[in-house]
Every structure is written in C-alpha cells, then in structure tokens.
Amino acid sequence: MENNLDIKGLLGKRIKELRTERKLTQEKLSEMVGFGQRTLSKLERGKTFITAEHLAKLLTALDIGIEDLFNFGYLQEKEILKEELINAIRDEKVDIETLYRIYKSLI
C-alpha cells in the first residue's frame, strides 16, 4: 500500500509555523534546542528528520506537547487546495483576471 503523506515536509512546515508564531528566529530556536541553524533549516524544509533527543528539547523550547507538533493535517489540506488552484489556472479552467481581483480584495 502506497503512502503519499510527506511526513518530513509537513513536520518541517509545522515546526516553522510554531517557531514564527513565537517570534523566534532559526538562530534562537536552534540555540535553545542545541543543534545548528543549518540543521533547523533542513528540518523546516523537510530535508531531514529530528532525533528523539532533539525532539524532546524542541517540545520544551516551543512549550508544546507532541500532539501539538504532529497536528499538521490541515497543512496537507492547504497543499491540496494550492495544487488544485495552480492546476485550474494552468489549465485555464478559471478566469485569471477575476481570480486576481478576488485575491487583491482579500489582502
């Protein structure tokens, strides 16, 4: 059975989301957790996994429980929506000018 769930990517996005919500820089969070900023960058981009030791420190640094860290189902939904919109634009299934006006009215 094939599993298309990108755990590393979703976990990375969630770590970045939690870090930025707390107004922490990569430098500050990596210092709090005890690994290099480059490692944190790779984690946030979904290029590597976190060790169990660093996971415990990350949870403490962000003041969250493990269930909060792995609560990223909605991030996957966002990616699906984004892909669907991109495909609709590329396949010219939507009027790009109307879509742009809607976008501008929201920001």
N, C-alpha and C positions, 0 to 999 in steps of 0.2 A: 504494500500500500504506500503510495507516494504522499509525502507531507510537504506542501509548498509553504509552510509557515517559516518565515525568516526570523528565527528567534534572535540571532545576533543583531540583526538590523533593528528589530522592534525594541529589544532591550537597550540598544545604544540610543535610540530616539528618546526612550523613556528616561534614561539617565540624564541626557542633555536637557530634557524638559524639566526634570526635577531640579537640576543644577541651576538653570536660568530662573526658575520660579523663586529660588532662594537668593538670587542675585550673586551667585558665586562664579568666579572665573574658573577656567580649567586649571589654571595655575594654583589657585587657592584650594579647590577640591582635591586635586591630586596630592597636594601637600598634606591635607587633612587625612587622606586615605593611606598615603605612604608609597605612592608609585609616581613615575614620571608623567609629565604633562603629555608627552607623546603617546604613552600608553592610554591615558584617558581619551585622547583624541581618537585613537584607534577603536576604543570601546564605543564611543559615541557614534562613530561611523559604521559600526557593525563589522569591523575587520578582525576583532579578537574577542575572546570570552574573558571574563573576570575570574580570578581564582577564588576559592572558598574563603581564604583568609582575607583577601581584599574586599570580598562581598560583605563580610561582617563589618568591616571598617566603613565601607560605603554606606551601609544601612545606618550606622551610628552617626556618621558625618551629615547625612541628609535627614536624620531624625525620622526615619520611616521604618515600617515593618516590611518583611519580604513580600507580603501580598500586595503592598503598595507599589513596589518596584516592578512586579510582574503583571500589574494591571495595565496592559497595553493593547487590549482587544480593539479599543476604539481607534488606535493608531493604524491598525491594519485596515479598518474600515475607511479611514481617511485616504490611505493609499489606493484602495479600490476605487473610491469616488474620483480621486485625481486622475487615475488611469482612464476611467470611463470618460471624463471630460476631455482629456487630451485626445482620446480616440475619436470622440464626436467632432472635435474641432478639425482634426487631421482628415477625417472622412467627410468633412463639410456637411455634417448632419444638423448643425446649428448655425444660425446667422452670427458670424463673428462680431459684427458691429453691435448687435443687440446684446450679445454676451458681454462685450466690453463695456457698454453703458451700464449694465447691471453691476458689473464688477466695480466700476468707478463710483456708483451710487452707494456702495457698501463700505468703501474705505474713506 
